[in-house]
Amino acid sequence: MIIPNKLNIGDKVGLVSTARYISIEELNPAIRVLKGWGLELVFGSNIFSKSNQFAGTDIQRASDIQSMIDDKSIKAIICTRGGYGTVRIIDLIDFTTLIKYPKWIVGYSDITVLHSHLNNLGLASLHSTMPINFDNNTPECLQSLHNCLFKTSNILSAPKNSLNKTGSVNAQIVGGNLSVIYSLLGSDSDIDTSNKILFIEDLDEHLYHIDRMILSLKRNRKFSKIKGLIVGKMQDMHDNTNPFGKSADEIIYEHTKDDSFPICFDFPSGHVNNNNSIILGKKSQLDINNNNVNLLQ
């Protein structure tokens, strides 16, 4: 797996919108933070474009990220927000230059499309908060992003959870948003979980759909060869008039409890203000014990 270089003060970072549109007002808090880190910001030509719910047309959005990939002076590409739309442009992007001259692709949620595709191509990427969220993110969240971009290690911890299965494993981490991972099954961007730690998180889903997605991953053998499972925040779940009877974490536990790999739940990453960064594709040490959970990257 190719790990992009860390950033230095003065480096150029590209900002692009691959999915839903964003306004300058929504972006301003992140501009202040990123400039405060000593980064020079380069905006995609169509970053503030709007085509219905999208940040411009598919061609415009693909053109912006392609330009950032091909510009060797850009050292990282930060996606401004998620929503929906990255899958519409994934097959329009040529990643040849990115593999030859690797740089960080940064984001989460809908950006899972890029993460899964890039990890399959042998390039690590960064699951992290995005500029749309900076104004509400915790200091710990922003610090974890800074650590991943600038420093040599990323250390995250979580408290114990009654559903956890203890164990230690050292392997690459892959994953991201469960709904997006589910939507990519069978495509060129389908996630490869073999001998890896799988990370999943989600937002605003019905509990029966969580059950459907986990079963689909299981039937597609996504759990059959994994080394460990990190379940991030399963936020703002919905139920029907007739209750499903289990929480999202309990649904995942039900379908994985008989497997041999270690599992941790409620890890501090996902659609929450304390959305800590995880380097996808990098070999990492996961330790789940009776007292806490530690992840060292």
N, C-alpha and C positions, 0 to 999 in steps of 0.2 A: 504493500500500500504506500502510495506517495503522500508524504506529509508536507504541506506547503510551509515555507519559511515564516517565522514570526515577523511581526511588523516592527519598524523603528519609527521614532519620532521624525516627522517630516514626510513620511510615506504618503503616497496618493491612494485614496480609497474611493471606489466607485459606488454610487448609490443608484439603484434601479428599482423599478416597480414591475414585477412579473405577473401580478395578479390584479387585485382591486386598486382603484385609483386612490391617490393621497393628495392632500393640499399642502402648500408651504406652511400654513399655520400648524398643521399636525406634525410637520417635520422639524419645525424650529427647535423644540427641546432637544432632539437628538443632534441637530447641527451644533448646538452649544456644547454638548457633552463630547462629541467626537473631535471638534476643534480644540476643546480643552485637553484632550489626550495628545494633541500635537499632530493630528492627521490633517492632510490636505484633501478636501472633498471635491469630487468630480461628479456632477449630476448627469444622469442619462438624458439624452436629447428629448425624450418623451416622458420624463419622469412625472410630470404634472398633467399629461394628456388625459382625456376622458372619452371613453366609448362605452356608453351604457354604464355598467358597473365596473368595467375594466379600465386600467391605466393605459388607454389607447388601444389600437387594434392589435391583433396577434402579431402582425408583421412589425409594428412599432415596438412592442415589448420585446420581441425576439431580437430585433435590431439593436436595442439598447444593451442587452446583456452580451450579445455577440461583440459589440464594439468594446465593451469592458474586458472581455476575454482576450481579444486580439491586441489590446493596448498593453504593451509590455511594461509601461510605466505604472500601471495600476497594480497594486500589491494585494488587494482584497476587494471583493464585491459584496456589498451588504444590500440585501433585499429590504425594501422599506416597510412592507407589510404583506400579509397573506390574504385570506379570503377565499378566492377561487380564481383559477385561470392559468397557473403555471403549466398544467398538463396540456393546455392548448398550444403551448409554444415549444415544448421539450423536443419535439422531432424537427423543429426548424433551426435548432442550434448545432453548430459544429464545434465540438469540444477538443479538436485536435491540438490547437494551440495551448489550451488549458493543461492538457496532459504533458506537453513539452515544457511549458513555462507555468508551473502550478501556482495557484493563488487561492486564498480562502474564499469559499462561497458561504455566506452567513445568513441564517434565518431559521424559521420553524413553521409549523402548521402546514400551509399549502406548499411551502418550500421543501417539504419532505420529498416531493417529486424530484427535485434537483439532487437532494442528498442520496436518494436510493439509486438514481441513474449514475451519479458520479462515483459512488462507492463501488458499483458494478464495474466501472471503468478503471478502478484501482486508485482513486483519488480521495483522500480524506476531506471532510467538510465540517462545518461548525453549526450544530443545532443550538440556536441561542435566541434571545429576545431580538426584536426588530425596532427600528426607529419609531414606528407608530405607538409603541408601548413605553418608550424611555421615560416619559413624564410620570408614569405611575409605577415604574419598576423600583424594587427595593435597592438600597446601596449594595447589598450582597450580590444581587443579580447582575448589576452593571459591573461590579468588580470581577465576577466570574468571567464575563465577556472580555474585560480588559486582560485578565490573566491568560486566557486562551489566545488572544491576539498578540500579546506582547511578551509574556513570560514563558518559562520552560515547563511549568507543571500546572495541573488543574486538579484541585483536591476538593471533593464534595462529600458531605455527610448528611445522614438522615437518621431520625430516631427509629427505635424498634417498632415493629408492627406485628400484631398477633397473627397475621396471615403469612408472615415471612417464613421462608425455608432457608435455614442457615447453610453456609458454604463459602468457599473462596474459589475464584477463577480468574485466570489471566487470558484475555482474548480481545479481539477487535469488537467494538460496539457498532451496531447498525440500528436503524429504525427511525422513529419520529412519530408523526400523527397516525393513529390507528386507522382512521377512516381513509386517509390517503393511501396508506400501505395496502389496505383492502382493495382500493380502487385500481391499484397497479398490478394486481395478480394476473399473470399470464402475458404481461407486456414486456417490452425490452427493458423497462425500468423496474420490473418485479424484484423485490428485495431478496438478497441471498443471505440466509441466516445460518448456513452450515458452519459449525465450529465457531460461532460468534455469540456475543451477548446481545440479545434483542432488547431494545428500549421502545416502549409505547406510551402514548398519552392521548387524551382526547377531550373534547368540549362539546356540550350542547347536543348530546345524542340520547336517543331513547335506550333504555336498558335492554330491551329485546334486541335492538340492533347491535349493541355491544356483544350480546350472546351470539348473534348471527355472524358477526365479523370474526370473533375469536374461534368459533367453530370452523369457519371457512379457512382461516390460517392453519388450524390444526389439520383439517382434511387435505390441505395443500402441503402438509409435512413441514411447515415452517417451525414447528416446535420439536421435530424429531431428532435434530442434530445440534440444537443450540447448547451453548455452555452455561448460559444463565439468562435470567429475565429481569429487567428493571421496569416496573410499572410506575410511571410518573403520575402526575395529577390527572384524575378523571373528573373534570370539573363541570358543574351545572348539568348533571344528568336528568333525564325526564322519565316519568313512568306513565303507564296507562291507567284508565279508570279501574281496571282489574290489575292490581299490583303484580309486578314480575316476581317479587319475593326475595330478591337479592340486590345488593349494591353492585356497582361496576367491578369493584375489587373482588367481591365474593364470586361474581360470575367468572372472572379470569382465574381465580383460585380453584373453582370447581373443575375447570377444564385442564388444569395443569398440576393439581396436587399429587397426582400419582407419578409424575415425571421425576427424574433423578436430579435435574439441575436446580441450583439455588435460585430463589426468587425474592425480590423485595418490592414492597408496595408503598405508595404515597411518597415517592421520591420527589424532591423539590425541583421539578422541571416540567414545563408544559404551559397551559393557558392560565397562568397565575402571575401575580406581580413579582413573586420570587422565582422567576423562571431561569434557573441556573443553567449555564452553558455546558454542553457535552460535545466532545470531539468525536465525530462519527468516523469510523475507519481506523482509528488509532488503537493499538493494543493497550489495554487498560487492566488495572487490578481492581476487582470487585470483591469486597469482604463483607459478608452478611453474618453477624453473630447475634447472640442473645441480647446484646446491649444496644447496638446501633448498626448502621450501614456506612461503609466508607468506599469511595470510588477515587482512585488515583490514576490520573492520565499523564 
